[in-house]
Amino acid sequence: MNLLSDRIQNLSESQTIAMSKKSRELQERGIDVISLSLGEPDFNTPDFIKDAAKQGIDENYTYYPPISGYKDVREAISKKFKRDNNLNYSADQIVISTGAKQSIANVVLCTINPGDEVLMPAPYWVSYYEIVKLAGGVPVVIPTKIENDFKITGEELESYITAKTKMLVYSSPCNPSGSVYTEAELQDLANVLKLHKNILVISDEIYELINFEGKTHSLASFDDVYDQVVTVNGVSKGFAMTGWRCGYIGAPLWLAKACDKMQGQFTSATSSITQRAVKAAVEADPAVINNMKDAFKKRRDLVLKHLGEVPGFETNLPKGAFYIFPNIKSLFGKKYGEHHIKTSQDLCVFILEEGRVGLVPGDAFGSPDCIRISYAASEDVLEEAMNRIKEAIAKLK
């Protein structure tokens, strides 16, 4: 007897988590595997943030917080938005959630009805697609090209808008491509969106602080579309706080209230201790994490140098985040032993089994001709991983 709902049976497992699981299973069998499949900084949370959490415990922040978060934390986030992004969100327009993933799910579940179309430039973060499906929405993928840094133009956006279009969701800096939209490129998108006031936009800026080109620009900073944009951010990536589980949104007041209502029936508030840590993080000068950003840039350049020596790997120059998203289509049709490379999934399985390196196929991100490589690991580990990939690819004929 199958008692599972259609909803859960139609939901796909996250391929990033699936590939990490396969790598871990091999490691548990004593096999030396390097996993470059998860997007998790290998740095520790800065001490001043940990100290704030400890102080929160000592001050007995151990009771249920308000659903959207403590007011002083939301006020600190409001000031952060103004300071770093030139965005005016009052504390009442901010909802703190258990990770940016929940923030996105709240927004989608509060706005998308069955049949509504949601535009997502590919490559997109894996969970966008499945969250939209869960809400009954219809994901509409806008393909991009590596030669355009995996970004869309206003003209391309316009060509995909229909009477059923309800939302656009994208990230900048992007997971998985590392692409960063410039201010002029966002203005181009805003010029189209302002003509379609019924379209809501989720601007996922969780990698804001890992931008090698300088400032990350926010779509909501353009007055003409401010009321159409939900700005998603958090502390996981920039402050190495993945395990603390905290993300947040700045949104139109009506939507912030709806997300508070939704969250109240699912998880209630984010951990009280986490919130004390988050307040310290967002109040800090973003320059406090420059050492991490500098390290990521150095690692990016190291990995790009090695990949330039791997036949069949076409790369661009990612401007942010900590991923490289090479196009590997020219390897399709090649073979080694029982391995016949027809898809990016085939290539990832081959590299895992022959090279002992865990990667993620591009299918998970809507770009089946690519694979994602996370360089959120030490230089020594990355050197070894790249050498293994080179040796494995050399076997393909």
C-alpha positions as CSV (number, residue, x, y, z in Angstrom):
1,M,0.0,0.0,0.0
2,N,1.4,3.4,-1.0
3,L,0.3,6.0,1.5
4,L,2.6,8.8,0.2
5,S,1.0,11.9,-1.3
6,D,1.3,12.8,-4.9
7,R,3.0,15.9,-3.7
8,I,6.0,14.2,-2.2
9,Q,6.2,11.6,-4.9
10,N,6.4,14.3,-7.5
11,L,9.1,16.1,-5.6
12,S,12.7,15.5,-6.8
13,E,15.5,14.9,-4.3
14,S,18.1,17.7,-4.3
15,Q,20.9,16.5,-6.6
16,T,23.5,18.5,-4.7
17,I,22.6,16.6,-1.5
18,A,22.3,13.3,-3.5
19,M,25.8,13.6,-4.8
20,S,27.2,14.6,-1.4
21,K,25.4,11.5,0.0
22,K,27.1,9.2,-2.6
23,S,30.5,10.7,-1.8
24,R,29.9,10.2,1.9
25,E,28.8,6.6,1.4
26,L,32.1,5.9,-0.5
27,Q,34.0,7.6,2.3
28,E,32.3,5.5,4.9
29,R,33.5,2.4,3.0
30,G,37.0,3.6,3.4
31,I,37.4,5.0,-0.1
32,D,39.2,8.3,-0.4
33,V,36.7,10.7,-2.0
34,I,36.9,14.4,-2.3
35,S,33.5,16.0,-2.4
36,L,33.1,19.3,-4.2
37,S,29.4,19.0,-4.4
38,L,28.1,21.1,-1.6
39,G,28.1,24.9,-1.3
40,E,29.5,25.2,2.2
41,P,32.4,27.5,3.2
42,D,35.2,25.5,4.9
43,F,35.8,28.5,7.3
44,N,34.7,28.7,10.9
45,T,32.1,31.3,11.9
46,P,34.0,34.5,13.1
47,D,34.5,34.6,16.9
48,F,32.7,37.9,17.4
49,I,29.5,36.2,16.0
50,K,29.9,33.2,18.3
51,D,30.5,35.5,21.2
52,A,27.2,37.2,20.5
53,A,25.4,33.8,20.5
54,K,27.0,32.9,23.9
55,Q,25.9,36.3,25.3
56,G,22.4,35.5,24.1
57,I,22.4,32.3,26.1
58,D,23.7,34.1,29.2
59,E,21.0,36.7,28.7
60,N,18.3,34.0,28.6
61,Y,17.2,34.4,25.0
62,T,15.6,31.0,25.3
63,Y,11.9,31.7,24.8
64,Y,9.7,31.7,21.7
65,P,10.7,34.8,19.6
66,P,8.1,36.6,17.4
67,I,7.4,34.7,14.2
68,S,9.2,37.2,12.0
69,G,12.1,37.6,14.4
70,Y,13.1,39.9,17.2
71,K,12.4,43.5,16.4
72,D,16.0,44.6,17.2
73,V,17.3,42.0,14.8
74,R,14.9,43.1,12.1
75,E,15.9,46.7,12.7
76,A,19.6,45.7,12.3
77,I,18.8,44.0,9.0
78,S,16.8,47.1,7.9
79,K,19.9,49.2,8.6
80,K,22.1,46.7,6.7
81,F,19.8,46.9,3.7
82,K,20.2,50.7,3.7
83,R,23.9,50.7,4.3
84,D,24.9,48.0,1.8
85,N,22.2,47.9,-0.8
86,N,20.5,51.3,-0.7
87,L,17.2,49.6,0.0
88,N,14.5,51.1,2.3
89,Y,12.8,48.2,4.1
90,S,11.3,48.9,7.5
91,A,11.5,46.3,10.3
92,D,7.9,45.4,9.5
93,Q,8.9,44.5,5.9
94,I,11.5,42.0,7.1
95,V,10.9,38.3,7.9
96,I,13.6,36.2,9.4
97,S,13.4,32.5,8.5
98,T,15.3,29.2,9.1
99,G,17.6,29.7,6.1
100,A,17.1,31.5,2.8
101,K,15.6,28.3,1.4
102,Q,12.6,28.7,3.8
103,S,12.5,32.4,2.9
104,I,12.0,31.5,-0.8
105,A,9.5,28.8,0.0
106,N,7.5,31.2,2.1
107,V,7.3,33.7,-0.8
108,V,6.4,31.1,-3.4
109,L,3.8,29.4,-1.3
110,C,2.2,32.8,-0.4
111,T,1.9,34.0,-4.0
112,I,1.9,31.1,-6.6
113,N,-1.4,29.4,-7.5
114,P,-1.7,26.2,-9.6
115,G,-1.0,27.1,-13.2
116,D,1.0,30.3,-12.5
117,E,4.2,30.4,-14.5
118,V,7.5,31.2,-12.8
119,L,10.4,32.3,-15.0
120,M,13.9,31.1,-14.0
121,P,17.0,31.7,-16.0
122,A,19.1,28.5,-16.3
123,P,21.3,27.7,-14.6
124,Y,19.2,28.2,-11.5
125,W,19.6,27.0,-7.9
126,V,18.1,23.4,-7.6
127,S,15.4,24.2,-5.1
128,Y,13.7,27.0,-7.1
129,Y,12.3,24.5,-9.5
130,E,11.0,22.1,-6.9
131,I,9.5,24.7,-4.6
132,V,7.6,26.1,-7.5
133,K,6.3,22.6,-8.4
134,L,5.3,22.1,-4.8
135,A,3.1,25.2,-4.9
136,G,1.5,24.0,-8.1
137,G,3.3,26.5,-10.3
138,V,4.8,25.9,-13.7
139,P,8.5,26.5,-13.9
140,V,9.5,28.1,-17.2
141,V,13.2,27.8,-17.9
142,I,15.0,30.6,-19.8
143,P,18.2,29.1,-21.2
144,T,21.5,31.0,-21.2
145,K,24.9,30.6,-22.8
146,I,28.3,30.4,-21.2
147,E,29.6,33.1,-23.7
148,N,27.1,35.5,-22.1
149,D,28.2,34.5,-18.6
150,F,24.9,32.6,-18.1
151,K,22.9,35.9,-17.9
152,I,19.7,37.0,-19.6
153,T,18.9,40.3,-21.2
154,G,15.7,42.4,-20.9
155,E,14.8,41.4,-24.5
156,E,15.1,37.7,-23.6
157,L,13.0,38.2,-20.5
158,E,10.3,39.9,-22.4
159,S,10.1,37.0,-24.9
160,Y,9.2,34.5,-22.2
161,I,6.5,36.6,-20.5
162,T,2.9,35.4,-21.0
163,A,-0.5,36.2,-19.5
164,K,0.2,33.4,-17.0
165,T,3.6,34.8,-15.8
166,K,3.5,35.5,-12.1
167,M,7.1,35.5,-11.0
168,L,10.8,35.7,-11.9
169,V,13.4,34.1,-9.6
170,Y,17.1,34.5,-10.0
171,S,20.3,34.8,-8.0
172,S,23.2,37.2,-8.2
173,P,25.9,36.3,-7.5
174,C,24.6,33.1,-9.0
175,N,24.6,29.5,-7.7
176,P,25.7,27.6,-9.7
177,S,27.4,29.8,-12.3
178,G,29.1,32.5,-10.1
179,S,27.6,35.1,-12.5
180,V,27.0,38.6,-11.2
181,Y,24.5,41.0,-12.8
182,T,25.9,44.5,-13.3
183,E,23.9,47.6,-12.4
184,A,23.3,48.2,-16.1
185,E,22.2,44.6,-16.7
186,L,19.7,44.9,-13.8
187,Q,18.4,48.2,-15.2
188,D,17.8,46.4,-18.5
189,L,15.6,43.8,-16.6
190,A,13.9,46.5,-14.6
191,N,12.9,48.4,-17.8
192,V,11.0,45.3,-18.8
193,L,9.5,44.4,-15.4
194,K,8.1,47.8,-14.8
195,L,5.9,47.3,-17.8
196,H,4.5,44.1,-16.1
197,K,3.3,45.2,-12.7
198,N,1.7,41.8,-12.1
199,I,5.0,40.0,-12.0
200,L,6.8,39.5,-8.7
201,V,10.5,39.0,-8.6
202,I,12.6,37.0,-6.1
203,S,16.1,38.4,-6.1
204,D,18.3,35.9,-4.3
205,E,21.4,37.7,-3.0
206,I,22.6,35.1,-0.5
207,Y,26.2,35.3,-2.0
208,E,26.2,39.1,-1.9
209,L,29.5,39.3,0.1
210,I,31.4,36.9,-2.1
211,N,31.6,39.2,-5.1
212,F,35.1,39.6,-6.6
213,E,34.2,42.7,-8.6
214,G,33.1,44.9,-5.7
215,K,29.5,45.9,-5.0
216,T,26.5,43.6,-5.5
217,H,23.6,45.5,-7.0
218,S,20.0,44.9,-5.9
219,L,17.1,44.9,-8.3
220,A,14.9,46.5,-5.7
221,S,17.1,49.6,-5.7
222,F,15.4,50.7,-8.9
223,D,12.4,52.7,-7.8
224,D,10.2,51.6,-10.7
225,V,10.2,48.0,-9.6
226,Y,10.8,48.3,-5.8
227,D,7.2,47.2,-5.0
228,Q,7.6,44.1,-7.3
229,V,10.8,42.7,-5.7
230,V,11.5,40.5,-2.8
231,T,15.1,40.7,-1.7
232,V,16.4,37.4,-0.2
233,N,19.6,37.3,1.8
234,G,21.1,35.6,4.8
235,V,24.4,34.9,6.7
236,S,25.2,31.3,5.6
237,K,27.6,32.0,2.8
238,G,29.2,35.4,3.6
239,F,29.8,34.7,7.3
240,A,30.3,31.0,7.2
241,M,27.2,30.3,9.2
242,T,25.5,27.4,7.2
243,G,24.7,25.4,10.4
244,W,23.1,28.4,12.1
245,R,20.2,28.3,9.7
246,C,19.1,31.8,9.1
247,G,17.9,33.7,6.0
248,Y,15.7,36.8,5.7
249,I,13.6,38.8,3.2
250,G,12.9,42.4,2.6
251,A,9.5,42.6,0.9
252,P,6.4,44.7,0.2
253,L,4.5,44.9,3.6
254,W,1.5,42.9,2.3
255,L,3.8,40.0,1.4
256,A,5.9,40.2,4.6
257,K,2.7,39.8,6.6
258,A,1.7,36.8,4.4
259,C,5.0,35.2,5.0
260,D,4.7,35.7,8.7
261,K,1.3,34.0,8.6
262,M,2.7,31.1,6.5
263,Q,5.8,30.6,8.8
264,G,3.6,30.7,11.8
265,Q,1.9,27.5,10.7
266,F,5.2,25.7,9.7
267,T,8.2,26.4,11.8
268,S,7.4,29.5,13.8
269,A,10.4,31.6,14.5
270,T,14.1,31.0,13.8
271,S,16.3,29.9,16.7
272,S,16.5,32.7,19.4
273,I,20.3,32.1,19.8
274,T,20.9,32.2,16.1
275,Q,19.1,35.5,15.9
276,R,21.5,37.0,18.4
277,A,24.4,35.9,16.3
278,V,22.8,37.2,13.1
279,K,22.4,40.7,14.7
280,A,26.2,40.8,15.3
281,A,26.9,39.7,11.8
282,V,24.7,42.2,9.9
283,E,25.8,45.1,12.2
284,A,29.5,44.4,11.3
285,D,31.4,46.1,8.6
286,P,31.2,43.6,5.6
287,A,35.0,44.1,5.3
288,V,35.4,41.7,8.3
289,I,35.0,38.8,5.9
290,N,37.4,40.0,3.2
291,N,39.9,37.3,4.2
292,M,37.4,34.7,3.2
293,K,36.5,36.5,0.0
294,D,40.2,36.8,-0.9
295,A,40.7,33.1,-0.3
296,F,37.8,32.2,-2.5
297,K,39.1,34.3,-5.3
298,K,42.5,32.7,-5.0
299,R,40.9,29.3,-5.1
300,R,38.8,30.2,-8.1
301,D,41.9,31.2,-10.0
302,L,43.6,28.0,-9.0
303,V,40.7,25.8,-10.2
304,L,40.3,27.8,-13.5
305,K,44.1,27.3,-14.2
306,H,43.8,23.5,-13.8
307,L,40.5,23.3,-15.7
308,G,42.2,25.1,-18.6
309,E,44.4,22.1,-18.9
310,V,41.5,19.6,-19.0
311,P,40.3,18.8,-22.6
312,G,36.6,19.2,-23.0
313,F,36.1,21.7,-20.2
314,E,34.9,25.1,-21.4
315,T,34.9,27.8,-18.7
316,N,34.1,31.4,-18.2
317,L,35.3,33.7,-15.4
318,P,32.8,33.6,-12.5
319,K,32.6,37.0,-10.7
320,G,31.2,35.7,-7.4
321,A,30.0,32.9,-5.2
322,F,32.4,29.8,-5.0
323,Y,31.4,27.7,-8.0
324,I,32.7,27.1,-11.5
325,F,30.2,25.8,-14.1
326,P,32.1,24.4,-17.0
327,N,30.4,23.3,-20.2
328,I,31.4,19.7,-20.9
329,K,29.2,18.9,-23.9
330,S,32.3,18.1,-26.1
331,L,32.9,15.0,-23.9
332,F,29.5,13.5,-24.8
333,G,30.0,10.3,-26.8
334,K,33.4,9.4,-25.2
335,K,33.9,6.1,-23.4
336,Y,36.1,4.3,-20.9
337,G,35.4,0.7,-19.9
338,E,31.7,0.4,-19.1
339,H,31.3,4.2,-18.9
340,H,29.7,5.8,-21.9
341,I,29.4,9.5,-21.4
342,K,26.0,10.7,-22.8
343,T,25.0,13.2,-20.2
344,S,26.5,15.4,-17.5
345,Q,25.1,12.8,-15.0
346,D,27.2,10.1,-16.7
347,L,30.3,12.3,-16.5
348,C,29.8,13.0,-12.8
349,V,29.4,9.3,-12.1
350,F,32.5,8.5,-14.1
351,I,34.6,11.2,-12.3
352,L,33.3,9.9,-8.9
353,E,34.1,6.3,-9.7
354,E,37.3,6.8,-11.6
355,G,38.6,10.0,-10.1
356,R,37.1,9.8,-6.6
357,V,35.8,13.4,-6.9
358,G,32.2,14.3,-6.2
359,L,30.6,16.9,-8.5
360,V,27.0,17.8,-9.4
361,P,25.5,17.4,-12.9
362,G,24.1,20.4,-14.6
363,D,20.7,18.8,-15.1
364,A,20.0,19.7,-11.5
365,F,20.3,23.4,-12.4
366,G,18.5,23.3,-15.8
367,S,21.8,23.2,-17.8
368,P,22.4,19.6,-18.8
369,D,25.6,20.4,-20.8
370,C,27.4,21.6,-17.7
371,I,28.6,20.4,-14.3
372,R,29.1,22.3,-11.0
373,I,32.4,22.4,-9.2
374,S,32.4,24.0,-5.7
375,Y,35.8,25.4,-4.7
376,A,34.7,26.0,-1.1
377,A,37.7,23.8,0.0
378,S,41.3,24.3,0.9
379,E,43.9,24.8,-1.8
380,D,45.6,21.5,-1.1
381,V,42.3,19.7,-1.4
382,L,41.5,21.5,-4.7
383,E,44.9,20.8,-6.1
384,E,44.4,17.1,-5.5
385,A,40.9,17.1,-6.8
386,M,41.9,18.8,-10.0
387,N,44.7,16.4,-10.6
388,R,42.3,13.5,-10.1
389,I,39.9,15.0,-12.6
390,K,42.6,15.5,-15.2
391,E,43.7,11.8,-14.8
392,A,40.2,10.6,-15.1
393,I,39.3,12.6,-18.2
394,A,42.5,11.5,-19.9
395,K,41.1,8.0,-19.9
396,L,38.1,8.9,-22.0
397,K,38.5,8.1,-25.7
